[in-house]
């Protein structure tokens, strides 16, 4: 079976999370534990081949970093100079469409078209600025409409009633919200074209990220604390999936704040423990988690939160077996503009002392190979330049290794991935000065 995964904006984290989940056996997801074969990859899309059929709907709910899951239908060769629609002009016959894309639906067909690039050079005009063999190179953003109209024409000629949904101007693909609101998966299909220089894959979307549910989990909770900053539920999911644990294991968040990582861990099937030195935060966490438990019908006993200093948390856990620590930690002060160098130096000095004390405390209860997945601040200077904690050597002196967020063998196959100089990854937002560097420590 061949599948494709549409990656999130921070695609390095998307691939790191996906690789971590795919390598663990999970019959409920259709994962045998055998390595998936990577066929193609780009900053937009990853194509793999698996032994078993995946449970795409369950897998999509588990993965915070993925936008869509596609089932690959076919591969069509194309010449480098050909436009995408010209390469497919004989492919989308009514028989193939009805069998491969619309077989489970009868009545008026609603379908959408999305194009994802396996070769990002397809966005660039040639040096000569000349024309392609079958159309202007600069007209790639018109390709979804050309392909969509070609399919619609073929279907209407057979007497079918058809409605076509196209990407917005200067976009090649449909957002998950458009796919959902137009009921494309229920009343037809989203047909996806994965385009490279010498081949195109045809695929159909089988699962999309539930943007409404993520919104509920983030914005509809009783308590929010935007002054202190809140980790997005998607990022919390990614970090939990990087923890090297399995469903049923116990995970501790010793800086739990208002409970985002705790709630996402419950949803993924973990037993969650949360603590925070701030009493007000724990009160907010208790309110949020009670709302969450009722909203998502979580059975009692799946979590516990209480007030505690992260540097002294081991004393509260004498009867608990903790498999991993997943936490945002503290990012220090939140800035509206880039801080002064002396402020950054002071913040990093304070955080090094705090994290050193916490890692020493965690080593009292973590098993060998137990992981600490945490966020530390990275101050955003420019689009691609950050001021990061100068050294993480303090973790090694405390008996931890720094784990590459993506294995070197996998990273070697994907030259486009974006790492820091210590092979960690950064999650940021356009309007934020303080970004999150996501690091993984593993106890020796």
Secondary structure, DSSP 8 states (H G I E B T S, - for coil): -EEEEEE-SSHHHHHHHHHHHHTS-BGGGTB-SS--EEEEE-SSEEEEE-SS---HHHHHHH-TTEEEEEEEEEEEE--TTS-HHHHTTTT--HHHIIIIISTT--SSEEEEEEEEESSGGGGS--TT--EETTEEGGGGGGHHHHHHHHHHHHHHTTT--EEEE---TT-SS--HHHHHHTTHHHHEEEEEEEE-SSEEEEEEEEEE--HHHHHHHHHSSS---TTT----HHHHHHHHHTS---TT-EEEETT-TTSHHHHHHHHTT-EEEEEES-HHHHHHHHHHHHHHHHHTT--TTSEEEEE--GGGGGGG-TT----EEEE-----S--SS---HHHHHHHHHHHHHHHHHHHHHHTTT--TT-EEEEEEEEEEEETTEEEE-S--HHHHHTTEEE--SS-HHHHHH-TT----TTS-EEE--TT-SEEEEEEEEEE-
